[in-house]
Amino acid sequence: MAWTRVLLLSLLAGVLLLNFFRETQGAAVRDDNDDDKEATSKGPLSRVFMEAPDATHFLKRRGRRSPKSYAEMIAEVRVQRATSERRREYYEEQRDERENYAEEQRDEQNERTSERNEQYREYSYDGMYSRYPHHRPPH
């Protein structure tokens, strides 16, 4: 029960402090520019909202159907080319790794097969005949 009182008192103190310091500005250092003086004289809304002609100009300039400038098109093409180049290099690297892995597996399999065949020949060769029928001497 005592901890709820402590919690409520600390919350009440926090709300009172926030209400008291609501009107003060932040701790940032101010510049002594004319633009800053105009912005502070109009209030904080002037920093958030722009004037109507500026807003319409911005919307006209950046409309969905408005044509892009040449620099924007070139920048987009450059980004697309870089992306496709990275993608191509990635897939080429993956393909090379797969090919190397397959080649190693194939070499190991061939080596195991040749060893197995050699062991079979050594085991089954009794010394009487040569390994292959066409090497046998005629009777």
ZILIN-V380102 format. One record per residue. N is the residue number from 1. RES is the residue in three letters. OMEGA is omega in radians with two decimals (999 if undefined). Layout:
# ZILIN-V380102
[[N/RES/OMEGA] [N/RES/OMEGA]]
This chain:
# ZILIN-V380102
[[1/MET/-3.12] [2/ALA/-3.10] [3/TRP/3.09] [4/THR/3.11] [5/ARG/3.13] [6/VAL/3.14] [7/LEU/3.14] [8/LEU/3.12] [9/LEU/3.14] [10/SER/3.08] [11/LEU/3.12] [12/LEU/3.11] [13/ALA/3.12] [14/GLY/3.12] [15/VAL/3.12] [16/LEU/3.12] [17/LEU/3.12] [18/LEU/3.11] [19/ASN/-3.12] [20/PHE/-3.08] [21/PHE/-3.13] [22/ARG/-3.05] [23/GLU/-3.09] [24/THR/3.10] [25/GLN/3.12] [26/GLY/-3.09] [27/ALA/-3.12] [28/ALA/3.11] [29/VAL/-3.09] [30/ARG/2.99] [31/ASP/3.12] [32/ASP/3.12] [33/ASN/3.11] [34/ASP/-3.13] [35/ASP/-3.12] [36/ASP/3.12] [37/LYS/3.11] [38/GLU/-3.12] [39/ALA/3.14] [40/THR/3.13] [41/SER/3.12] [42/LYS/3.12] [43/GLY/-3.07] [44/PRO/-3.14] [45/LEU/-3.13] [46/SER/3.11] [47/ARG/-3.10] [48/VAL/-3.06] [49/PHE/3.06] [50/MET/-3.10] [51/GLU/-3.04] [52/ALA/3.14] [53/PRO/3.10] [54/ASP/-3.13] [55/ALA/3.14] [56/THR/3.09] [57/HIS/3.13] [58/PHE/-3.12] [59/LEU/3.10] [60/LYS/-3.09] [61/ARG/-3.04] [62/ARG/3.12] [63/GLY/-3.10] [64/ARG/-3.08] [65/ARG/-3.12] [66/SER/-3.13] [67/PRO/3.13] [68/LYS/3.10] [69/SER/-3.12] [70/TYR/3.14] [71/ALA/3.10] [72/GLU/3.13] [73/MET/3.14] [74/ILE/3.14] [75/ALA/3.11] [76/GLU/3.12] [77/VAL/3.13] [78/ARG/3.12] [79/VAL/3.13] [80/GLN/3.12] [81/ARG/3.12] [82/ALA/3.12] [83/THR/-3.14] [84/SER/3.10] [85/GLU/3.09] [86/ARG/3.13] [87/ARG/-3.14] [88/ARG/3.12] [89/GLU/3.14] [90/TYR/-3.12] [91/TYR/3.08] [92/GLU/3.11] [93/GLU/3.11] [94/GLN/3.13] [95/ARG/3.12] [96/ASP/3.12] [97/GLU/3.10] [98/ARG/3.13] [99/GLU/3.11] [100/ASN/3.12] [101/TYR/3.14] [102/ALA/3.13] [103/GLU/3.10] [104/GLU/3.12] [105/GLN/3.13] [106/ARG/3.12] [107/ASP/3.12] [108/GLU/3.14] [109/GLN/3.11] [110/ASN/3.13] [111/GLU/3.11] [112/ARG/-3.14] [113/THR/-3.14] [114/SER/3.08] [115/GLU/3.13] [116/ARG/3.12] [117/ASN/3.13] [118/GLU/3.11] [119/GLN/3.11] [120/TYR/3.13] [121/ARG/3.14] [122/GLU/-3.11] [123/TYR/-3.04] [124/SER/-3.13] [125/TYR/-3.10] [126/ASP/3.10] [127/GLY/-3.12] [128/MET/-3.04] [129/TYR/3.03] [130/SER/-3.02] [131/ARG/-3.01] [132/TYR/-3.08] [133/PRO/-3.11] [134/HIS/3.07] [135/HIS/-3.09] [136/ARG/3.09] [137/PRO/3.13] [138/PRO/-3.12] [139/HIS/999]]
